[in-house]
Amino acid sequence: MKTALTIAGSDCSGGAGIQADLKTFSANGIFGMSVIVSVVAENTSRVISVEDISPEMIKNQIDAVFEDIEVDAVKVGMLSSEICMKTVAEKLRQYKPKYTVIDPVMVAKGGHALMKPEALEALKTEVIPLAYVLTPNIPEAETITEMSIESQEDVQEAAKKIYSLGAKNVLIKGGHLSGDAIDLLYDGKSFYTFTTERINTKNTHGTGCTFSSAIAANLANGLTLNKAVEKAKTYITTAIEHSLSIGKGHGPTNHFYELYMKGLQL
């Protein structure tokens, strides 16, 4: 079985962060491992508090995984501070995983900031250059590029700017624009679009985490990037279509819908 490691924050309510990543890895046939960089007390309605793990413990967790288990892909999610970013970047440069999918998480679904504003420069200089693929949503892409994104032409321009920061591939998610959900992938030469009909639901807690983890899982399983994104798009769309009305706010996606509906294939 192929493996994948998630380096991210922990969501105690189970819909996003490490918990969503591990569910996604399992649903896509991957053995998942985790490094927790922050503990987030959150639910479907709000973030109560965030407590970062010490840099030494972050390093020790990463060492524990890589010294023992072959890692086929890495997904990086929430990195709240400059020191978290530099710590993770140092270890990624040391171990050089083949595939690193980086989701530059900045704000929780309820609007609470998960990345300190002063960490933006470290994100640009330390983290983004390590990405095999970077997966920002529209607001995140706007923050990174310092430009307004209102059209597909703007998305293309933003993708070029982010690519120039060192990411090998850039996937800008279009969920915050109107109309169909159009994601745009840029590899430095060509643009590719992945389109699905927009699903009318408030239950979208953890969608970014889930999508990026699915891409990492598919890369670990040997798919090309385009196929990995295409399959992940189908997976997250199904998870959103059958999302769960759990909690009082934005409910989680249904990570195991296919398994729940069809059972184990023996």
PyMOL commands that set and color helices and strands:
alter all, ss='L'
color gray80, all
select helices_A, chain A and resi 17-27+55-66+82-95+117-130+138-145+152-163+207-220+225-241+257-262
alter helices_A, ss='H'
color red, helices_A
select strands_A, chain A and resi 3-11+31-42+47-52+73-76+100-102+133-134+170-172+181-186+191-196
alter strands_A, ss='S'
color yellow, strands_A
deselect
rebuild
show_as cartoon
